[in-house]
Amino acid sequence: MNISEEEIRKITFEAISQLGERATPEAVKEIVRKRVESASGSETKFLKSDTSSGRVILTSFGLNHPGIVAGVTKALGESNCDIQDLTQKLMGDFFTMIMVIDITESPKDLKEIQETMNKVAEELKIKIYLQHEDVFKFMHRI
Amino acid sequence: MPYEFEEILETIRMTEIEHFDIRTVTLGISLRDCHDRNLEVTKQKIYDKILKYGGNHVKYAKEIESQYGISIANKRVSITPVSIPFDSFSLEEYVEIAKTLDRAAEDIGIDYLAGFSALVQKGMTNGERELIKAIPFALSETKRVCSSVNIASTKAGINMDAVLMMSEAIKLTAEKTKDKDSIGCAKLVVFANAVEDNPFVAGAFHGVSEPEVTLNVGISGPGVVLDAIKEAGRVDLQHLAEVIKKTIFKITRAGELIGRKVAEKHGVPFGIVDISLAPTPAEGDSIADILKAMGVEDVGAPGTTAALAMLNDSVKKAGLMASSSVGGMSGAFIPVSEDMGMIRAVQAGHLTLEKLEAMTAVCSVGLDMIAVPGDTPATTIAGIIADESAIGVINDKTTAVRIIPAYGKKIGDYVDYGGLLGKAPIMKVSNLSSANFVERGGKIPAPMRSLTN
């Protein structure tokens, strides 16, 4: 985020009036620089905290056969993803599993994990979807 | 588990099976500071500004797409109506500006850029007159530029001189793009009561009261609503309205989330969410199918207008609850060529232009993507535009006409654009003449309703 010229001008005037008689070009410059840095710093911080919890919902389904949970969890473990919750249901031959995973410690980003999981899905002949937790939070919680 | 099993599966079903997507993230950019008396300098300023703000638009949208697992179908840009900052230019110069816009759109990797526009509901400046005349050339010599002209409003009435000019511009655009089924007309919208923050191309523009740059989102999802209605079974209409509202509420929430995240990436203010049920030619992504699922035998059957009115109203109510920044059109779109169900209804002879006109009185836009015979006189098109504008002006709502008098084609033929624009059967237009009415010119005065102060 950039600070507009208008804002910098305002900060400069404030600094001059604060310094009063002690105002030298160097002192003003120093104060303005600090203020601008802290302003842009706080903005980035706000953006970061606002983005996400780092949690992802993984949904997988397909025809049931041995080794699905093992296959999925193994790949997640190798990517250093932390499984925080897991639930599964069997409806006839049909298998559904939902996991809440934390990917903040993972060296991979969501897209790379998605790619890894796509390979797993192909091997196990199931479907795997990964979506950010915020989507569910927004849709189902007010 | 913080979420119910069913809730998670519902979301997955919506995004993966029912074609729920963010239809468009549209970056609105003001070009009001790009004027210079030298055309070359103006062109450079326009190009630089679009690249400055829009350069990362596609990249950011893709990043959010993969982060949230919800697809964003279109990434687009809208600009200040070109006639406003560049009022001093002539026809040829406007065409040059359109080419610059086309090049900028191509270079930032978007398919459409909208805002080659003018707002002339009360009268025309010299520049606006030149711009309207330039439209057929601009649309035939560019690929990505879309144009719209607002010719009527509840406050100002209907500018019939502009209506006639626009109908001639439409005819010429059809002729100039005859090699491609008159595709130019698919990029040209005539509005009454145009909204300034509409994210949906071709009618989008960045209104004069909008900030320097803003991000608007258009969400859709007829497939989601269709399945919810089917699942509800044979319930009474009040119950059905509730089902529609609940579904729309959820997808609006998702849309707002995605919009805010894309805006955050750009570091620009988030504008509005436009929750509009907009069909695509994909099977199941159809408004016509929703109306049929509600109970009418086919679109065009008695009861269709009532069903559409209820659908449109439920969409608005749910959107309003789900987001504090609802804007744009927010309702149901009924373009013919972009909706398989509508195409079938026209082919079967169930849906006529007249019934469509009635339907537009209760939904969010108007006669959209309608192909008519190439020999339809300009005065008849002017009559159609005037009728549609009258509906908008009297009912204090937006109406639009996007009509394609397909050059050299007649009833039984098709125009076929492929992709999102789809395929339209040529529809029958009344042979009765409107010429003596529309050629009177002047203005239809603003209605009673405009005197609200």
Chai-1 contact restraints between the chains, C-beta under 6 A:
chainA,res_idxA,chainB,res_idxB,connection_type,confidence,min_distance_angstrom,max_distance_angstrom,comment,restraint_id
A,M1,B,G267,contact,1.0,0.0,6.0,A-B,restraint_1
A,T59,B,I12,contact,1.0,0.0,6.0,A-B,restraint_2
A,D85,B,M1,contact,1.0,0.0,6.0,A-B,restraint_3
A,T87,B,M1,contact,1.0,0.0,6.0,A-B,restraint_4
A,I98,B,I8,contact,1.0,0.0,6.0,A-B,restraint_5
A,L110,B,Q67,contact,1.0,0.0,6.0,A-B,restraint_6
A,K111,B,S66,contact,1.0,0.0,6.0,A-B,restraint_7
A,Y129,B,I12,contact,1.0,0.0,6.0,A-B,restraint_8
A,Q131,B,G69,contact,1.0,0.0,6.0,A-B,restraint_9
A,H132,B,Q67,contact,1.0,0.0,6.0,A-B,restraint_10
A,H132,B,Y68,contact,1.0,0.0,6.0,A-B,restraint_11
A,D134,B,L257,contact,1.0,0.0,6.0,A-B,restraint_12
A,V135,B,Y68,contact,1.0,0.0,6.0,A-B,restraint_13
A,V135,B,A254,contact,1.0,0.0,6.0,A-B,restraint_14
A,F136,B,Y3,contact,1.0,0.0,6.0,A-B,restraint_15
A,F136,B,T11,contact,1.0,0.0,6.0,A-B,restraint_16
A,F138,B,R253,contact,1.0,0.0,6.0,A-B,restraint_17
A,F138,B,A254,contact,1.0,0.0,6.0,A-B,restraint_18
A,F138,B,L257,contact,1.0,0.0,6.0,A-B,restraint_19
A,M139,B,T11,contact,1.0,0.0,6.0,A-B,restraint_20
A,M139,B,K250,contact,1.0,0.0,6.0,A-B,restraint_21
A,M139,B,R253,contact,1.0,0.0,6.0,A-B,restraint_22
A,M139,B,A254,contact,1.0,0.0,6.0,A-B,restraint_23
A,H140,B,E7,contact,1.0,0.0,6.0,A-B,restraint_24
